[in-house]
Amino acid sequence: MSAAERPATAALVHGYLANKLMLSLLGARLRFRGFDPRPWGYWNMRCSLLIHADRFARRLMELDEDPTVHTLHLVTHSMGGIVARAALDRYRPRKLGRLVMLAPPNKGSFVATRASGTFGRLLEPVRELSTAADSLVNSLPVPRDVDIGVIAAEWDALVSADSTRPDVPHAHATLPTFHSGLLFRRDAADYVAAFLATGRFPTSAAPAATPAQP
């Protein structure tokens, strides 16, 4: 099989208090839709998300050097999107394709803001994901030269719809589900696959979408 015939690779990253198993169904659906899913995870929920970003950046470097990988997309859920943002600030793959973020707290989580006073000292990511203007998540750069698609959950109890939107051009869609429900819905996998392939969400997402701008 030539490089052009191989399926594009999709590195998957889960969110806080989750694990790679939660990516299994989405990964299987992306494989069925013609992609090569490569789930990546982390276990320490107390350390800074920047530590995870350092590890993920090394993983991106490995995939970038892998001759079987010709295009490297990123698909993230929740805090995984912030880990990816920080990782891309450390290392930008030559083979980088598109980035799809499911329910990302790009401007912080209101739940993290409420909990930071009580749990922020013990659980560093809680403080880092605060909606405060000077929090880590609001200080990290967002890549501007990458096609970014964001899928929000309509009934998200952790991240507001506005907070999912990065301050760079992006496509945006909303599905009627809960925060973690995006990982298990067939239509969410359809949206992810469509954006990775074309840079656009399906036509049915048009009412809730903001087309990426140059």
Protein Blocks (a to p, Z undefined) as FASTA:
>chain_A
ZZklpccdddddddehiafklmmmmmmmmmmnopacdddddfblkbcfklmmmmmmmmmm
mmmmpmkbmbdcdddehjlmmmmmmmmmmoccfklccdddehiafkopfklmmmmmmmmm
mmmmlmmmpcbfkbmklmpccdfkbccdddddfklckbcfklmpccbdcddddddddfkl
mmmgmklmmmmmmmmmnopacfklmmmpccddZZ
